[in-house]
Amino acid sequence: MRTRWLKIVLAMGYLFLYFPLICIVIYSFNESRFVAVWSGFSLKWYKALFSDPIMLRATVTSLKIACISATVSVIFGTIAAIVITRLPVFRGKSFFIGTITAPLVMPEIVMGLSLLMLFVGMEKYCGWPNGRGTTTVIIAHITLTLSYVTMVVQARLQDLDRSVEEAALDLGASPLKVFFVITLPMILPSIVVGWLLSFALSLDDMVIASFVAGPGSTTLPMIVFSSLRFGISPEVNALATILMTVLSIGVIISAVCVYKKQNYRNHA
């Protein structure tokens, strides 16, 4: 009886999470312009999406910003996690950890306003950046996502068995070789998770980007939010379906790779 009740609760939880996404996918094939009124199957909104230059430009801009910011966040976040977990206590370590984790609890509107003031002051006194644009949005998103990557990789490093690394060091391997040959493959799943999380956060952000973006760097969430005053176009449903499909394929591929790697280690 208890097992059946747990299955029912689990099914209700999945339904609560994924039923809105299923509705978006279904209504992306709707003939009607009204989002919640079904009038027949059609692909016209996908055709309209690929013929909308503003939406396509914003999508490309958002994907480019998300890829760059996620990659840079993974690099610096991994370094920060190694510093936190592997280096002994040093002066200012608590302050360093606090600055890394601050974006986790800081409201996005505060981060957006502070970054805007920073960029304005730097442009005034240093001449860089020359106005707000894609570069400022990337820097802002790196600031936002860096802490998430650090926390994910740090958790993996803390649970890592260091005996293999110590054995390699005792056998004469350099610390750099130990990191790339032993440590990096062992923490690679957490790095992939951190990259995907950073990519999703950057792609989803609208508050911070609205503060630091310029005329030529309008992101997709900003376009969608600005269209609310005129009513949501079914093109948004089509775009959301495409993005969900692509991201789901990426998550499934990464999960399968991690699963195969774990099975290989268990059988080795």
ZAZA-506327 format. One line per 8 residues: number of its first residue (from 1); for each residue x, y, z of N, C-alpha, C. Coordinates in steps of 0.05 Angstrom, whole numbers, m for minus. Layout:
# ZAZA-506327
NUM) X:Y:Z:X:Y:Z:X:Y:Z ~ ... .
END
This chain:
# ZAZA-506327
1) 17:m24:0:0:0:0:17:25:0 ~ 39:24:16:56:48:18:70:52:m8 ~ 79:31:m21:93:33:m47:74:45:m68 ~ 49:36:m69:30:47:m88:25:77:m83 ~ 23:85:m58:19:113:m51:43:130:m59 ~ 67:120:m56:91:134:m64:92:137:m94 ~ 83:116:m109:82:118:m138:62:139:m147 ~ 39:140:m133:19:160:m140:29:189:m136 .
9) 42:193:m113:53:219:m107:75:227:m127 ~ 92:207:m134:113:213:m154:101:220:m181 ~ 80:205:m189:67:211:m214:54:239:m214 ~ 42:246:m192:30:273:m189:51:295:m190 ~ 74:289:m178:96:309:m179:107:313:m208 ~ 110:291:m222:119:293:m250:98:307:m267 ~ 73:301:m262:51:314:m277:51:344:m272 ~ 55:352:m247:56:380:m240:79:394:m254 .
17) 102:381:m256:126:393:m268:124:394:m298 ~ 115:373:m311:118:370:m340:92:375:m355 ~ 69:376:m343:45:380:m358:44:408:m372 ~ 54:430:m359:55:455:m374:73:454:m398 ~ 96:439:m396:114:436:m419:100:420:m441 ~ 85:399:m434:71:384:m454:50:401:m468 ~ 37:418:m453:17:437:m465:31:455:m485 ~ 54:465:m479:69:483:m497:75:468:m523 .
25) 84:443:m521:91:428:m545:66:423:m562 ~ 43:416:m549:19:411:m564:9:436:m578 ~ 8:458:m564:m3:483:m575:16:496:m595 ~ 41:486:m596:59:497:m617:50:488:m645 ~ 34:467:m646:23:457:m672:m6:466:m676 ~ m14:487:m661:m42:496:m663:m45:515:m687 ~ m68:512:m700:m74:529:m723:m81:558:m715 ~ m95:560:m692:m105:586:m683:m82:604:m673 .
33) m86:629:m675:m67:649:m664:m70:651:m633 ~ m93:644:m623:m98:645:m594:m84:622:m581 ~ m68:628:m561:m50:608:m549:m66:584:m537 ~ m88:590:m524:m103:569:m509:m128:559:m523 ~ m130:564:m549:m154:556:m564:m145:537:m586 ~ m152:512:m585:m144:493:m605:m163:493:m629 ~ m152:497:m653:m169:498:m677:m160:479:m699 ~ m139:462:m694:m130:444:m714:m100:443:m715 .
41) m90:421:m727:m61:417:m729:m49:434:m752 ~ m26:446:m746:m13:463:m767:16:467:m759 ~ 33:471:m779:61:477:m775:67:506:m782 ~ 47:522:m785:51:550:m795:67:567:m775 ~ 65:561:m749:80:577:m730:109:571:m730 ~ 116:547:m738:145:540:m742:155:555:m766 ~ 139:556:m787:147:571:m811:149:601:m805 ~ 130:611:m789:131:639:m781:155:645:m763 .
49) 163:626:m747:186:630:m730:211:633:m746 ~ 215:615:m766:240:616:m782:240:639:m802 ~ 218:653:m804:217:677:m821:216:702:m805 ~ 220:700:m779:219:724:m761:248:731:m755 ~ 260:751:m767:288:758:m763:294:767:m734 ~ 275:781:m722:279:792:m695:282:769:m675 ~ 263:750:m677:264:727:m658:288:710:m663 ~ 296:705:m688:319:689:m694:345:702:m685 .
57) 346:729:m689:370:743:m680:373:742:m650 ~ 351:746:m636:352:744:m606:359:716:m597 ~ 349:696:m611:355:668:m603:385:662:m607 ~ 396:671:m629:425:666:m635:441:681:m614 ~ 434:706:m608:448:722:m588:447:708:m560 ~ 424:698:m552:422:685:m526:438:659:m525 ~ 438:644:m547:453:619:m547:483:625:m547 ~ 492:645:m561:520:652:m561:529:662:m533 .
65) 513:679:m521:520:688:m494:520:666:m474 ~ 500:647:m476:498:625:m457:522:606:m461 ~ 530:600:m485:553:582:m490:579:594:m479 ~ 584:620:m485:609:632:m476:609:635:m446 ~ 588:645:m434:588:649:m405:589:623:m390 ~ 576:602:m400:577:575:m387:606:564:m389 ~ 619:567:m411:646:556:m414:666:571:m396 ~ 664:597:m396:682:612:m378:676:607:m349 .
73) 651:604:m342:643:598:m314:654:571:m305 ~ 653:552:m323:664:525:m317:694:526:m311 ~ 708:541:m328:737:543:m324:744:556:m297 ~ 733:580:m292:739:594:m268:726:581:m243 ~ 702:570:m247:689:557:m225:704:532:m215 ~ 715:517:m234:731:493:m227:756:502:m212 ~ 769:523:m222:793:533:m208:786:542:m180 ~ 764:557:m177:755:566:m150:749:542:m132 .
81) 736:522:m142:730:498:m126:755:484:m117 ~ 775:482:m134:801:470:m126:814:486:m105 ~ 814:513:m107:826:530:m87:812:526:m60 ~ 786:524:m60:771:521:m35:776:495:m22 ~ 776:473:m38:778:446:m26:806:436:m22 ~ 825:444:m39:851:432:m38:873:449:m24 ~ 870:475:m25:890:491:m12:884:493:18 ~ 905:493:34:901:496:63:890:524:70 .
89) 883:527:95:872:553:104:892:575:98 ~ 883:596:85:900:619:79:885:645:86 ~ 900:666:89:888:691:97:868:701:76 ~ 844:706:84:824:716:66:807:694:52 ~ 811:669:62:796:647:49:766:649:54 ~ 758:657:78:730:661:84:717:683:66 ~ 733:704:62:723:726:45:721:716:16 ~ 740:700:8:740:690:m20:715:672:m24 .
97) 710:654:m4:686:637:m7:660:654:m6 ~ 660:675:10:636:692:11:631:706:m15 ~ 652:716:m28:648:730:m54:639:711:m76 ~ 648:685:m74:641:666:m94:611:658:m91 ~ 602:655:m66:575:645:m61:555:668:m59 ~ 563:693:m60:544:715:m56:522:715:m78 ~ 528:710:m103:506:711:m123:484:690:m118 ~ 490:670:m102:469:650:m97:446:661:m81 .
105) 451:681:m64:431:692:m46:424:721:m53 ~ 439:733:m71:434:761:m78:412:764:m98 ~ 392:781:m94:371:785:m114:383:794:m141 ~ 371:784:m163:381:791:m189:379:820:m196 ~ 359:833:m185:355:862:m191:378:878:m178 ~ 388:869:m155:410:882:m142:436:877:m158 ~ 440:853:m168:463:847:m184:463:863:m210 ~ 439:864:m223:437:879:m248:443:908:m244 .
113) 433:920:m223:437:949:m219:467:954:m212 ~ 479:937:m195:507:941:m187:525:937:m211 ~ 520:918:m228:536:914:m252:533:937:m272 ~ 509:947:m274:505:971:m291:521:994:m282 ~ 521:999:m255:537:1021:m245:567:1016:m249 ~ 575:991:m246:603:984:m251:611:990:m279 ~ 595:981:m299:602:985:m327:602:1015:m334 ~ 583:1030:m323:582:1059:m329:607:1072:m317 .
121) 615:1065:m293:639:1077:m281:664:1069:m296 ~ 666:1044:m305:690:1036:m320:691:1050:m347 ~ 668:1053:m359:669:1068:m385:676:1097:m381 ~ 669:1108:m359:675:1137:m354:704:1141:m349 ~ 716:1123:m333:744:1127:m324:764:1112:m340 ~ 756:1089:m352:775:1072:m367:770:1072:m397 ~ 746:1080:m405:738:1078:m433:730:1051:m443 ~ 727:1032:m424:718:1005:m431:699:995:m409 .
129) 678:982:m416:669:976:m444:656:1000:m458 ~ 658:1000:m484:647:1022:m499:617:1018:m503 ~ 602:1026:m483:573:1022:m483:566:994:m475 ~ 540:989:m472:531:963:m464:525:946:m489 ~ 531:920:m487:526:902:m509:530:874:m501 ~ 538:857:m521:541:828:m516:562:823:m495 ~ 584:838:m495:606:834:m476:597:838:m448 ~ 582:859:m443:573:865:m416:553:844:m406 .
137) 537:834:m424:518:813:m416:533:787:m409 ~ 553:781:m425:569:757:m419:583:759:m392 ~ 595:782:m386:608:786:m360:588:784:m337 ~ 565:795:m341:544:794:m321:535:765:m316 ~ 532:750:m337:523:722:m334:545:704:m322 ~ 570:711:m328:592:696:m315:591:701:m285 ~ 586:726:m277:584:733:m249:561:718:m236 ~ 539:714:m251:516:700:m240:521:670:m237 .
145) 532:658:m257:534:628:m259:559:617:m246 ~ 579:634:m242:605:623:m231:601:609:m204 ~ 584:620:m187:580:608:m161:567:581:m162 ~ 549:577:m181:535:552:m184:555:530:m193 ~ 572:536:m211:592:517:m220:611:510:m197 ~ 619:530:m182:638:526:m160:625:507:m139 ~ 600:511:m133:587:494:m113:585:465:m122 ~ 578:462:m148:574:434:m158:601:420:m159 .
153) 622:433:m169:648:420:m171:660:416:m143 ~ 656:435:m126:667:433:m99:655:409:m84 ~ 629:404:m88:616:381:m75:628:355:m85 ~ 635:354:m111:647:329:m122:676:326:m111 ~ 691:348:m110:718:346:m100:720:338:m71 ~ 701:346:m55:701:339:m27:696:310:m23 ~ 680:297:m40:674:269:m38:694:251:m53 ~ 714:263:m65:733:248:m82:753:234:m64 .
161) 759:209:m71:780:193:m57:808:202:m67 ~ 823:214:m50:849:226:m57:871:205:m57 ~ 866:181:m51:887:161:m49:900:156:m76 ~ 883:156:m98:894:152:m125:912:175:m133 ~ 904:199:m126:921:223:m133:947:222:m117 ~ 945:215:m91:970:213:m75:988:191:m84 ~ 976:169:m94:993:147:m104:1008:156:m130 ~ 994:171:m147:1007:181:m171:1029:200:m165 .
169) 1025:217:m145:1046:236:m137:1070:221:m125 ~ 1064:200:m110:1087:185:m98:1103:170:m120 ~ 1090:164:m142:1103:150:m164:1118:169:m182 ~ 1117:195:m177:1133:214:m192:1118:232:m211 ~ 1092:229:m212:1076:246:m231:1075:274:m220 ~ 1075:294:m238:1073:322:m230:1044:328:m222 ~ 1040:348:m205:1012:356:m198:995:363:m222 ~ 1007:376:m242:991:383:m266:982:358:m281 .
177) 1000:338:m283:993:313:m297:972:297:m281 ~ 975:298:m255:955:284:m238:927:296:m242 ~ 927:323:m244:901:336:m248:888:328:m274 ~ 903:330:m296:891:325:m323:886:295:m328 ~ 902:277:m316:899:249:m321:880:235:m301 ~ 880:244:m276:865:230:m256:841:247:m245 ~ 848:271:m236:827:287:m223:805:297:m243 ~ 814:307:m265:795:318:m285:775:297:m295 .
185) 784:273:m302:763:253:m311:744:245:m288 ~ 753:246:m263:736:239:m241:715:260:m235 ~ 722:286:m240:702:307:m234:688:316:m259 ~ 694:303:m282:682:311:m307:651:311:m307 ~ 638:291:m295:608:293:m294:598:318:m280 ~ 611:326:m258:602:350:m244:608:375:m261 ~ 629:375:m277:635:397:m294:614:400:m316 ~ 606:377:m327:585:377:m347:559:387:m335 .
193) 552:378:m311:528:388:m298:530:418:m293 ~ 553:427:m284:556:456:m280:553:472:m306 ~ 564:461:m328:561:475:m354:532:476:m362 ~ 517:454:m360:489:454:m367:473:473:m350 ~ 479:473:m324:465:491:m306:470:520:m312 ~ 496:527:m318:503:554:m325:490:562:m352 ~ 490:544:m371:477:549:m397:447:555:m393 ~ 434:539:m377:405:543:m372:400:570:m358 .
201) 416:576:m338:412:601:m323:417:625:m341 ~ 437:624:m357:443:646:m375:421:649:m396 ~ 412:627:m407:391:628:m428:365:638:m417 ~ 360:633:m391:335:641:m378:335:669:m367 ~ 358:681:m362:360:706:m348:348:729:m364 ~ 332:745:m351:321:768:m363:326:794:m347 ~ 326:791:m320:329:814:m303:356:827:m306 ~ 377:811:m302:404:823:m304:410:833:m332 .
209) 402:817:m352:407:825:m380:394:851:m387 ~ 370:856:m376:356:881:m382:371:905:m372 ~ 388:902:m351:403:924:m341:428:929:m358 ~ 442:908:m367:468:911:m379:468:907:m409 ~ 446:901:m421:445:896:m450:442:923:m465 ~ 452:923:m489:450:947:m506:430:942:m529 ~ 428:961:m547:409:958:m570:415:934:m587 ~ 440:926:m591:446:904:m608:450:878:m594 .
217) 443:876:m569:447:851:m553:421:843:m539 ~ 399:847:m551:374:839:m539:371:809:m539 ~ 366:798:m515:365:769:m513:336:759:m517 ~ 334:733:m519:308:720:m524:288:725:m501 ~ 295:722:m476:276:728:m455:266:757:m455 ~ 283:775:m463:274:803:m465:254:807:m487 ~ 258:793:m510:239:795:m532:212:783:m523 ~ 213:760:m510:188:746:m501:173:764:m481 .
225) 188:775:m462:175:792:m441:163:817:m453 ~ 177:829:m472:167:853:m485:142:848:m502 ~ 139:823:m511:115:816:m527:90:811:m511 ~ 93:810:m484:70:804:m467:49:826:m469 ~ 57:850:m474:37:872:m475:19:870:m499 ~ 28:856:m520:12:852:m544:0:824:m545 ~ 5:807:m525:m4:780:m526:18:761:m536 ~ 20:738:m524:41:719:m531:35:707:m558 .
233) 54:708:m576:50:696:m603:56:666:m601 ~ 41:649:m616:47:620:m617:75:614:m627 ~ 89:634:m639:117:629:m646:134:622:m622 ~ 126:634:m599:141:628:m574:138:599:m567 ~ 114:588:m571:110:559:m565:127:542:m583 ~ 129:549:m609:146:534:m628:175:536:m620 ~ 184:560:m613:212:563:m605:218:548:m579 ~ 199:549:m560:203:534:m535:205:504:m540 .
241) 189:494:m558:189:466:m565:216:458:m577 ~ 227:474:m594:253:468:m607:275:469:m586 ~ 275:489:m568:295:491:m548:294:468:m528 ~ 269:461:m520:266:438:m501:276:412:m514 ~ 270:409:m540:279:384:m553:310:383:m554 ~ 322:405:m562:351:405:m564:364:401:m537 ~ 355:415:m517:366:413:m490:361:385:m478 ~ 338:374:m483:332:347:m473:351:326:m486 .
249) 356:329:m512:374:311:m525:402:313:m513 ~ 411:338:m507:437:342:m495:439:330:m467 ~ 418:333:m451:417:322:m424:417:291:m425 ~ 402:280:m443:400:251:m446:427:239:m454 ~ 440:252:m474:467:243:m483:487:244:m460 ~ 487:266:m445:506:268:m423:500:248:m401 ~ 475:243:m396:467:223:m375:475:195:m384 ~ 472:188:m409:480:162:m419:510:159:m418 .
257) 525:180:m425:554:178:m423:564:173:m394 ~ 551:188:m375:559:185:m347:552:157:m337 ~ 528:147:m346:519:120:m337:538:99:m348 ~ 546:101:m374:564:81:m385:592:83:m372 ~ 600:107:m365:626:109:m352:626:97:m324 ~ 604:101:m310:602:89:m283:601:59:m284 ~ 586:48:m304:585:19:m307:613:7:m314 ~ 627:22:m331:654:13:m339:672:12:m314 .
265) 670:32:m297:687:32:m272:679:10:m254 ~ 652:5:m252:643:m16:m234:652:m44:m242 ~ 654:m48:m269:662:m74:m279:692:m77:m283 ~ 706:m54:m281:735:m55:m284:749:m68:m260 .
END
